[in-house]
Amino acid sequence: MKETAERRRLRRLACMLTVHYRVAERWHPGAVLDLSPTGCRLRIGEDLKNRAPVQLRFEAPLRDGSRAASLDVAAVVMWCRQDGLSRRAGMRFTDSPVGLDEILAAIGEA
């Protein structure tokens, strides 16, 4: 029997971060559900086409409840699926964004 479990090169950390994503000229709100150095999974309100370029802007909450500076990351849509009333989308970062290690560290320590 062939194993069907998905295998990732890098572990993704579960999280709940606020994100805004831009397709063409419009920004839309969403949530980051998990995050790794190479990509993330979002909960969003619209269907996105596979391989569409997007700009992501997200923040990691600080321990005292304040907000960190936003981080912009270029990404491409790998998949997008209906999930109840919303959609989930897998994103692959197209570059290694500076500051992502700090966000991952903040999430891992929370």
Buried (B, 14 or more C-beta within 10 A) or exposed (E): EEEEEEEEEEEBBEBEBBBBBBBEEEEBEBBBBBBBBBBBBBBBEEEBEEEEEBEBBBBBBEEEEEEBEBBEBEBBBBEBEEEEEBBBBBBBBBEEBEBBEEBBEBBEEE
